[in-house]
Amino acid sequence: MPYEIKNKLRGPSYLRVVDGATPNLTLEAFSANVGTENVSSVTLTSVKWSVHPTVGSLSVSRNGVVVLNVAQAGYWQHDEMPIANNGEANVLVTVTNGGTALITFSKQATYNVQTQDL
């Protein structure tokens, strides 16, 4: 499995990318339930990664613009200044030459929920 995404309704999305995967994810991929949650934008809020120490890399692009490019191993968390750069665009994640990345996204969404009469 090159990547896996776990979405929480009204909460964050978690993406795991492994060994040379290049998922190009639409906003709909970040919805926990497409009938209920309509995601309008996503923002990268944290990344943990470990890639091949000499030739591996991890990059994240939005709308053709690389917003994150890292090597070796590390952890980045910035809830105070998250990376969006066109939050409405697809998210392209690339792990080259082996490795794993765990990425957390916050999301903006509207919800189709019926309210009960009181």
KOLTOR-289322 format. One line per 2 residues: for each residue x, y, z of N, C-alpha, C, CB. Coordinates in Angstrom, 3 decimals. Each point is the difference from the previous one (the first is absolute). Glycine has a CB too. Example, Ala and Ser with C-alpha at 12.3 -4.5 7.8 and 13.67 -1.06 7.14 Angstrom:
REM residues 2
13.190/-5.690/7.800/-0.890/1.190/0.000/0.900/1.200/0.000/-1.892/-1.173/1.246 | 1.542/2.223/-1.966/0.820/1.190/0.060/-0.770/1.090/0.730/1.184/-0.628/-2.145
***
This chain:
REM residues 118
0.843/-1.167/0.000/-0.843/1.167/0.000/0.898/1.243/0.000/-1.862/-1.252/1.221 | 1.854/2.036/-2.313/0.879/1.166/-0.072/-0.440/1.165/0.884/0.528/-0.698/-2.299
-1.834/0.827/2.562/-0.445/1.062/0.908/-1.333/-0.388/0.627/1.207/1.744/-1.375 | -1.478/-1.115/2.497/-1.246/-0.230/0.722/-0.427/1.325/0.607/0.589/-2.433/0.495
-1.885/2.728/-0.565/-0.509/1.238/0.585/-1.126/-0.343/0.970/0.629/1.328/-2.077 | -0.578/-0.716/3.253/-1.033/-0.172/1.020/-0.593/1.372/0.279/1.171/-2.026/1.036
-2.473/2.140/-1.183/-0.687/1.282/0.179/-0.927/-0.058/1.197/0.137/0.434/-2.458 | -0.130/0.621/3.240/-0.940/0.131/1.109/-1.053/1.025/-0.375/1.779/-0.619/1.689
-3.035/0.274/-1.470/-1.081/0.944/-0.241/0.152/1.167/0.966/-1.544/-1.848/-0.806 | 1.537/3.064/0.276/0.216/1.232/0.774/1.352/0.016/0.704/-2.458/0.155/0.324
3.416/-0.875/-0.888/1.333/-0.058/0.598/1.065/-0.103/-1.077/-0.956/-1.082/2.043 | 2.191/0.816/-1.646/1.106/-0.034/-0.954/-0.009/-1.247/-0.881/1.319/1.330/1.619
-0.461/-1.299/-2.625/0.256/-1.156/-0.856/1.460/-0.393/0.174/-1.790/0.702/-1.678 | 2.043/-1.995/1.658/1.352/-0.527/0.172/0.375/-0.793/-1.240/-0.270/-0.091/2.518
1.426/0.388/-3.079/0.464/-0.654/-1.219/1.316/-0.703/0.284/-1.157/1.723/-1.440 | 1.238/-3.001/1.072/1.255/-0.761/0.097/0.418/-0.354/-1.414/-0.578/-0.944/2.306
1.792/1.328/-2.676/0.530/-0.253/-1.340/1.266/-0.833/0.155/-0.976/2.175/-0.930 | 1.101/-3.235/0.121/1.109/-0.937/0.135/0.664/-0.271/-1.344/-1.148/-1.035/1.961
2.483/0.981/-1.951/0.825/-0.530/-1.087/-0.396/0.377/-1.427/0.398/-1.819/1.522 | -0.062/2.993/-1.914/-0.149/0.385/-1.394/-1.416/0.310/-0.446/1.945/-1.371/-0.397
-2.861/1.483/1.316/-1.379/0.330/-0.359/-0.086/1.467/-0.404/-0.880/-1.767/1.580 | -0.037/2.067/-2.486/-0.245/1.388/-0.396/-1.503/0.254/-0.091/2.193/0.063/-1.264
-2.887/-0.126/2.408/-1.440/0.268/-0.072/-0.293/1.457/-0.341/-0.374/-1.818/1.661 | -0.556/2.016/-2.581/-0.488/1.327/-0.358/-1.433/0.056/0.506/1.528/0.225/-2.074
-1.729/0.369/3.238/-1.271/-0.087/0.701/-0.875/1.220/-0.228/1.114/-1.404/1.697 | -2.352/1.153/-2.084/-0.986/1.070/-0.140/-0.545/0.336/1.388/-0.613/-0.752/-2.364
-0.081/1.853/2.477/-0.591/0.388/1.282/-1.006/-1.041/0.482/0.329/2.409/-0.601 | -1.016/-3.056/-0.327/-0.976/-1.023/0.371/0.657/-1.155/0.753/-1.369/0.629/-1.998
2.651/-0.905/1.718/0.718/-1.081/0.676/0.157/0.264/1.498/1.212/-0.456/-2.134 | -1.362/1.715/2.565/0.156/0.364/1.402/-1.329/0.007/0.760/1.981/1.350/-0.656
-3.055/-1.735/0.011/-1.318/-0.024/0.628/-0.235/-1.339/0.684/-0.867/1.611/-1.723 | 0.404/-1.574/2.970/-0.316/-1.223/0.727/-1.263/-0.656/-0.561/1.088/0.955/2.057
-1.984/-0.151/-2.608/-1.244/-0.486/-0.593/-0.426/1.029/-1.037/-0.698/-1.256/2.128 | 0.843/0.926/-3.413/-0.255/0.994/-1.055/-1.460/0.441/-0.043/1.859/-1.005/-1.314
-2.768/0.225/1.870/-1.392/0.413/0.058/-0.280/0.996/1.107/-0.592/-2.189/-0.930 | 1.467/2.258/1.920/-0.190/0.870/1.151/0.996/1.143/0.052/-0.902/-1.941/1.206
2.167/1.652/-1.496/1.075/0.980/0.155/0.504/0.452/-1.372/0.659/-1.043/2.207 | -0.798/2.343/-2.492/0.449/0.575/-1.269/1.249/0.835/0.261/-2.375/0.033/-0.922
3.549/-0.609/0.657/1.270/0.658/0.300/0.281/1.050/-1.065/0.881/-2.081/1.144 | -0.620/3.318/-0.708/0.273/1.089/-0.938/1.481/0.377/-0.049/-2.302/0.838/0.423
3.073/-1.186/0.620/1.443/0.229/-0.033/0.669/-0.837/1.087/-0.339/2.346/-0.901 | 1.615/-2.660/0.695/0.791/-0.717/1.002/1.334/0.714/0.184/-1.113/-2.203/-0.600
1.650/2.078/1.817/1.252/0.647/0.357/0.903/-1.010/0.698/-1.154/2.244/0.206 | 2.389/-2.325/-0.641/0.976/-0.888/0.611/0.409/0.585/1.348/0.831/-0.785/-2.273
-1.000/0.001/3.361/0.321/0.514/1.326/1.165/-0.704/0.674/-2.358/0.602/0.195 | 2.660/-1.853/-0.576/1.172/-0.669/0.563/0.462/-1.128/-0.914/-0.772/0.582/2.318
2.065/-0.880/-2.227/0.603/-1.065/-0.805/1.056/-0.712/0.837/-0.431/1.283/-2.152 | 0.415/-2.606/2.105/1.089/-0.828/0.530/0.500/-0.807/-1.186/-0.972/-0.134/2.399
2.283/0.063/-2.586/0.515/-0.718/-1.150/1.324/-0.680/0.301/-1.165/1.617/-1.466 | 1.420/-2.663/0.704/1.280/-0.690/0.012/0.199/-0.560/-1.399/-0.145/-0.574/2.501
1.140/1.094/-3.218/0.278/-0.450/-1.355/1.457/-0.446/-0.096/-1.761/1.566/-0.933 | 2.120/-2.196/-0.179/1.371/-0.477/-0.195/0.982/1.125/0.316/-0.774/-1.641/-1.770
1.796/1.375/2.611/0.851/1.081/0.503/0.828/0.751/-1.045/0.087/-1.305/2.044 | 0.202/0.698/-3.196/0.830/0.718/-0.978/-0.734/0.369/-1.277/1.926/-1.197/0.927
-2.943/0.421/-1.314/-0.665/0.295/-1.272/-1.513/0.172/0.129/1.803/-1.269/-1.115 | -2.351/1.129/2.311/-1.441/0.100/0.178/-0.466/1.428/0.214/0.036/-2.274/0.944
-1.301/2.507/-1.283/-0.589/1.308/0.259/-1.517/-0.114/0.086/1.920/1.119/-1.180 | -2.508/-0.120/1.799/-1.443/0.131/0.100/-0.354/1.390/-0.477/-0.156/-1.645/1.933
-0.810/1.748/-2.822/-0.472/1.323/-0.410/-1.525/0.008/-0.026/2.100/0.382/-1.364 | -2.647/0.792/1.658/-1.438/0.223/-0.062/-0.218/1.205/-0.897/-0.409/-0.985/2.328
-0.475/0.833/-3.318/-0.293/1.080/-0.947/-1.479/0.319/0.022/1.923/-0.698/-1.449 | -2.230/1.977/1.208/-1.372/0.470/-0.139/-0.068/0.833/-1.261/-0.395/-0.014/2.512
-0.430/-0.401/-3.453/-0.197/0.767/-1.227/1.325/0.253/-0.729/-2.008/1.078/1.048 | 2.881/-2.097/-1.055/1.275/0.108/-0.697/1.098/0.718/0.762/-1.306/-0.033/-2.035
1.020/0.482/3.252/0.989/0.715/0.813/0.441/-0.906/1.147/-1.024/2.254/-0.600 | 2.321/-2.507/0.697/0.526/-0.813/1.101/-0.072/0.831/1.278/1.547/-1.304/-1.564
-2.288/0.805/2.561/-0.147/0.721/1.265/0.837/-0.621/1.110/-2.299/0.654/-0.693 | 2.792/-1.875/0.468/0.850/-0.665/0.980/0.917/-0.954/-0.735/-1.760/0.204/1.805
3.048/-0.152/-1.494/0.982/-0.906/-0.599/1.046/-0.309/1.065/-0.383/0.935/-2.356 | 0.422/-2.194/2.814/0.896/-0.371/1.092/0.731/-1.299/-0.330/-1.514/1.154/1.650
2.595/-1.422/-0.902/0.792/-1.210/-0.168/0.307/-0.603/1.363/0.998/0.902/-2.134 | -0.386/-2.066/2.119/0.410/-0.745/1.190/-1.196/-0.287/0.903/2.269/1.063/-0.128
-2.259/-0.606/1.376/-1.101/-0.279/0.919/-0.265/1.232/0.847/0.581/-2.459/0.051 | -1.835/2.611/0.344/-0.308/1.147/0.846/-1.473/0.113/0.314/1.940/1.146/-0.968
-2.256/-0.051/1.650/-1.356/0.280/0.423/-0.243/1.491/-0.116/-0.010/-1.986/1.557 | -1.107/2.360/-2.144/-0.352/1.405/-0.155/-1.441/0.162/0.444/1.642/0.326/-1.917
-1.884/0.590/2.830/-1.365/0.292/0.423/-0.119/1.495/0.170/-0.252/-2.242/1.148 | -0.755/2.787/-1.788/-0.164/1.443/0.069/-1.468/0.363/-0.061/2.234/0.325/-1.066
-2.936/-0.613/2.141/-1.408/0.355/0.049/-0.199/1.509/-0.071/-0.436/-2.059/1.335 | 1.452/2.825/-0.902/-0.133/1.444/-0.009/0.163/0.589/-1.408/0.856/0.023/2.347
-0.127/-0.690/-3.207/0.237/0.491/-1.352/-0.056/-1.168/-0.988/1.424/1.897/0.900 | -2.603/-2.469/-1.132/-0.105/-1.153/-0.869/0.270/0.350/-1.460/-1.633/-0.968/1.595
2.001/-0.046/-2.355/0.289/0.182/-1.424/-1.264/-0.276/-0.805/2.426/-0.656/0.345 | -2.874/1.628/-1.108/-1.160/-0.199/-0.857/0.379/0.222/-1.453/-1.522/0.716/1.857
1.940/0.521/-2.216/0.329/0.360/-1.371/-1.026/-0.562/-0.973/2.421/0.064/0.614 | -3.537/0.577/-0.685/-1.119/-0.436/-0.818/-0.636/-1.237/0.610/1.089/0.957/-2.049
-1.732/-0.785/3.180/-0.615/-1.093/0.732/-1.087/-0.731/-0.748/0.536/1.237/1.998 | -1.029/-0.652/-3.095/-1.050/-0.648/-0.779/0.562/-0.948/-1.054/-1.431/1.994/0.390
2.748/-2.014/-0.574/0.621/-0.834/-1.041/0.238/-1.420/0.507/1.095/2.043/-0.972 | -0.904/-2.964/0.009/0.363/-1.368/0.341/1.306/-0.011/0.785/-1.181/-0.853/-2.054
1.411/-0.232/2.782/1.232/-0.187/0.766/0.782/-1.130/-0.663/-1.081/0.810/2.182 | 2.289/-0.512/-2.642/0.869/-1.004/-0.607/1.149/-0.265/0.954/-0.624/0.727/-2.352
0.742/-1.961/2.826/1.056/-0.395/0.932/0.912/-0.987/-0.722/-1.507/0.358/2.038 | 2.818/-0.125/-1.971/0.955/-0.879/-0.669/1.077/-0.443/0.977/-0.445/1.146/-2.191
0.580/-2.457/2.369/1.096/-0.586/0.762/0.888/-0.703/-1.018/-1.405/-0.295/2.147 | 2.654/0.747/-2.270/0.901/-0.600/-0.992/1.091/-0.815/0.685/-0.458/1.905/-1.573
0.822/-3.005/0.922/1.100/-0.877/0.426/-0.188/-0.600/1.388/1.475/1.363/-1.415 | -2.704/-1.640/1.783/-0.283/-0.718/1.228/-0.160/0.873/1.216/1.221/-1.839/-0.964
-2.226/1.504/1.746/-0.239/0.726/1.237/-1.472/0.027/0.350/2.004/1.385/-0.455 | -2.305/-0.699/1.540/-1.369/0.100/0.490/-0.252/1.409/0.508/-0.017/-2.448/0.605
-1.191/2.935/-0.823/-0.407/1.300/0.525/-1.382/-0.122/0.620/1.391/1.201/-1.733 | -1.586/-0.536/2.864/-1.294/0.106/0.654/-0.353/1.481/0.034/0.370/-2.114/1.414
-1.468/2.474/-2.069/-0.348/1.407/-0.184/-1.399/0.252/0.576/1.459/0.144/-2.086 | -1.595/0.961/2.825/-1.294/0.390/0.557/-0.491/1.252/-0.717/0.591/-1.008/2.254
-1.871/1.003/-2.605/-0.643/1.130/-0.665/-1.189/0.469/0.820/0.745/-0.847/-2.248 | -0.899/2.151/2.392/-1.251/0.546/0.510/-0.854/0.303/-1.225/1.084/0.991/2.127
-2.374/-0.844/-1.940/-0.862/0.244/-1.154/-1.117/0.971/0.331/0.532/-2.275/-0.836 | -0.951/2.974/-0.193/-1.167/0.864/0.055/-1.101/-0.732/-0.754/1.390/2.167/0.141
-2.577/-2.233/0.454/-1.076/-0.751/-0.643/-1.353/0.548/0.414/1.450/-2.036/-0.069 | -2.439/1.701/-0.735/-1.393/0.228/0.368/-0.628/-1.373/0.188/-0.143/2.226/-1.277
-0.969/-2.261/1.994/-0.601/-1.280/0.354/-1.472/-0.026/-0.372/1.644/-0.253/1.862 | -2.064/-0.846/-2.453/-1.399/-0.222/-0.362/-0.620/-0.852/1.107/0.484/0.153/-2.525
-1.022/0.524/3.532/-0.567/-0.705/1.139/-1.388/0.573/0.262/2.305/-0.448/1.002 | -3.284/-0.449/-0.887/-1.331/0.468/0.329/-0.086/0.256/1.495/-0.982/-1.271/-1.941
0.316/2.357/2.302/-0.193/0.284/1.422/-1.339/-0.539/0.426/1.435/2.053/-0.131 | -1.526/-2.418/1.392/-1.247/-0.522/0.528/-0.868/1.139/0.499/1.132/-2.147/0.621
-2.439/1.973/-0.738/-0.927/0.977/0.558/-0.043/-0.167/1.519/-1.379/0.006/-2.138 | 1.360/1.088/2.831/-0.085/-0.064/1.463/-1.412/0.062/0.475/2.198/1.048/0.154
***
